[in-house]
């Protein structure tokens, strides 16, 4: 699996957020998208996911050198981001059941196994609306880590996590990123210090 950005650009109204991004993401590598708040990191990540259409250039997914149709990109990726919401009325178990109707489970992990990874055995039947912000963030991350997809996209992954939660995130990256294209959108070293390559959005700003 590879992701090819071919002179990608995105503008808002008449202002370019970034331009002329030419890059190839390869399997079993971890990438960090870096930049200050408001620089366009999340926008680029959404373009990479296919959620946003580039204003210029082309986004191409390939598998075994075969081009994948854009409408099928979602089958190959998992995304965790602060702007993605969980269904608040569902219990944790119901969230897992619903999510994995659309995604294959990695390592055949069942609900019990994922809940154990989360350390939330006492909360498995509790509605998500009663979870703390840190618990919700862990659930979002677990849904992405535990889905069997070749692409893992993480936007500000340690948002709302305490020190223990950050260590849990780092352990999950170690355990569940092998063999995948992992792209982390961040401006905090703790979130991406282990990455193999670093892409600074400032390098693609127009002057």
QUIGILIN-V141414 format. One record per backbone hydrogen bond with DSSP energy under -1.0 kcal/mol. NH is the residue of the N-H (numbers start at 1). CO is the residue of the C=O. E is the energy in kcal/mol with one decimal. If there is no record, write none. Layout:
nh = <NH & NH>
co = <CO & CO>
e = <E & E>
This chain:
nh = <2 & 3 & 4 & 5 & 6 & 8 & 9 & 10 & 12 & 15 & 17 & 18 & 19 & 21 & 23 & 25 & 31 & 32 & 33 & 34 & 39 & 44 & 45 & 46 & 47 & 48 & 49 & 51 & 52 & 55 & 56 & 58 & 60 & 62 & 63 & 66 & 68 & 72 & 73 & 75 & 76 & 78 & 80 & 84 & 90 & 92 & 93 & 95 & 96 & 97 & 98 & 99 & 100 & 101 & 102 & 106 & 108 & 109 & 114 & 115 & 116 & 117 & 118 & 119 & 120 & 123 & 126 & 128 & 129 & 130 & 131 & 136 & 137 & 138 & 139 & 140 & 141 & 142 & 143 & 144 & 145 & 146 & 148 & 149 & 151 & 152 & 153 & 154 & 155 & 156 & 159 & 161 & 166 & 167 & 168 & 169 & 170 & 171 & 172 & 173 & 174 & 175 & 176 & 177 & 180 & 181 & 182 & 183 & 184 & 185 & 186 & 191 & 192 & 193 & 195 & 196 & 197 & 199 & 201 & 203 & 204 & 205>
co = <62 & 25 & 60 & 23 & 58 & 21 & 56 & 18 & 15 & 12 & 10 & 10 & 204 & 8 & 5 & 3 & 182 & 197 & 184 & 199 & 36 & 40 & 41 & 42 & 43 & 44 & 45 & 46 & 46 & 9 & 9 & 6 & 4 & 2 & 66 & 63 & 61 & 69 & 70 & 72 & 73 & 151 & 153 & 81 & 87 & 126 & 124 & 91 & 92 & 93 & 94 & 95 & 96 & 98 & 99 & 146 & 105 & 106 & 110 & 111 & 112 & 113 & 114 & 115 & 115 & 120 & 123 & 90 & 88 & 127 & 128 & 132 & 133 & 134 & 135 & 136 & 137 & 138 & 139 & 140 & 141 & 142 & 104 & 147 & 76 & 181 & 78 & 183 & 80 & 185 & 156 & 158 & 162 & 163 & 164 & 165 & 166 & 167 & 168 & 169 & 170 & 171 & 172 & 173 & 177 & 150 & 29 & 152 & 31 & 154 & 33 & 188 & 189 & 189 & 192 & 30 & 30 & 32 & 34 & 200 & 201 & 202>
e = <-2.3 & -1.9 & -3.2 & -3.6 & -2.8 & -2.7 & -1.9 & -2.1 & -3.1 & -2.3 & -2.9 & -1.3 & -2.4 & -2.7 & -1.9 & -2.9 & -3.4 & -2.1 & -3.0 & -3.2 & -1.9 & -2.4 & -2.3 & -2.3 & -1.9 & -2.6 & -1.9 & -1.6 & -1.5 & -2.3 & -1.7 & -1.7 & -2.4 & -2.4 & -2.6 & -1.7 & -2.7 & -2.2 & -1.5 & -1.4 & -2.4 & -1.6 & -2.2 & -1.6 & -1.4 & -1.1 & -2.2 & -2.5 & -2.2 & -2.5 & -2.5 & -2.8 & -2.3 & -1.5 & -1.7 & -2.7 & -1.1 & -2.2 & -2.2 & -3.0 & -1.8 & -2.0 & -2.1 & -1.1 & -2.1 & -1.6 & -1.5 & -3.0 & -2.1 & -2.0 & -2.2 & -2.3 & -1.9 & -2.0 & -2.2 & -2.4 & -2.4 & -2.8 & -2.4 & -1.4 & -3.1 & -2.5 & -3.6 & -1.9 & -1.6 & -3.3 & -3.2 & -2.7 & -2.9 & -3.1 & -1.8 & -2.2 & -2.5 & -1.9 & -2.0 & -2.3 & -2.3 & -2.3 & -2.3 & -2.4 & -2.0 & -2.0 & -2.8 & -1.5 & -2.0 & -3.0 & -2.4 & -2.6 & -3.1 & -3.2 & -2.4 & -1.9 & -1.0 & -2.2 & -2.5 & -2.4 & -1.6 & -3.3 & -2.9 & -1.8 & -1.7 & -1.2>
